[in-house]
Amino acid sequence: MIPLFTGRHVYEAVSPERAVEAVQQAFTAYARGEWTMPPKVYVPAYPAGDFRAMPAVGGGHALLKWITSFPGNPAKGIPTVMGVVLLSSAEDGRLVAVLDAASVTALRTGAAAVLAAEILGRADAESAAVIGAGVNGESVARTFAARGREPLLWDVDEARAHDVAERVGAGVAPSLEEALAADLLVTVTPGREILLGEGALRPGQHVSLMGADGPGKAEIAVEELARGRVFCDDWEQASHNGELAHAVAAGVLTRDDVSQVGDVLIGTAEGRRSDRDITIFDSTGLAIHDLAIALAAMERAGELDLRAISLL
């Protein structure tokens, strides 16, 4: 019998703190070549949305996440992001667990955004803000709060921002401009509009860009991206489907201009150099992070009231 983790079970099994730890371990293992990750596959169903197939191998296991992104779904009363994670043994191919993909995605998104902010932000950074109070934005805010920071939240839907802030222990920004001025900024929007135009970021600021995770999306202008010290989760993925894709296509950035966060963690790439650096993290979402969250959830499988399924 194969354990089935619903979204509730995933959140019960993996705290925000454990998610940050797991994502950091995955970054490190991938940078050292211990974990592998074939390219993410996009299956477009535009203009409505797209499907994504995301494989990874590491820690004695293989993972495949099949997930959707349909931005118009909330108007229908259904989530934007839905799907499943299949976790298998890398020794004999046995399917060992099935997990809800949306909760796995939210946990690793929050963890990656906050981890990058902690690694690349100024040591004396005080304020933190999250733009976007959807499922993933809520996870980022919850992770900041769990790490000892009370972030400000801003969303186009003010009522949603207040609801999420109350649940996670955050504040609500009185304006978008005040949120954008935070020392540690995370943007988690649909990526359909530029939030950060040329000159928007001030010296010493850090931003984790989490919304532009597919073709045609952007949260920052190419000119503003070029002003900062740029980091990404994975060069191959980000340079084709993230914020970097626009700058690479315009000839503004090359591989030599961008460092991977995993390389910063293992000391083969330099992070922040000075308190005046503008640091920019481009995240496209990695299957290795999904794998890390799935493995963390499995650690507590015996403590949960999981249902089981059989494929026989």
Secondary structure as UniProt FT lines:
FT   STRAND          2..5
FT   HELIX           7..13
FT   HELIX           16..31
FT   TURN            32..33
FT   STRAND          41..45
FT   TURN            46..48
FT   STRAND          49..58
FT   TURN            59..60
FT   STRAND          61..69
FT   TURN            71..72
FT   HELIX           73..76
FT   STRAND          83..89
FT   TURN            90..92
FT   STRAND          95..100
FT   HELIX           101..120
FT   TURN            123..124
FT   STRAND          128..131
FT   HELIX           135..146
FT   TURN            147..148
FT   STRAND          152..154
FT   HELIX           158..168
FT   STRAND          171..172
FT   HELIX           176..180
FT   STRAND          184..187
FT   TURN            198..199
FT   TURN            203..204
FT   STRAND          206..209
FT   TURN            215..216
FT   HELIX           222..225
FT   TURN            226..227
FT   STRAND          229..232
FT   HELIX           235..241
FT   HELIX           243..249
FT   TURN            250..251
FT   HELIX           255..257
FT   STRAND          258..260
FT   HELIX           261..266
FT   TURN            275..276
FT   STRAND          279..282
FT   HELIX           287..298
FT   TURN            299..300
FT   HELIX           301..303
FT   STRAND          307..309
//
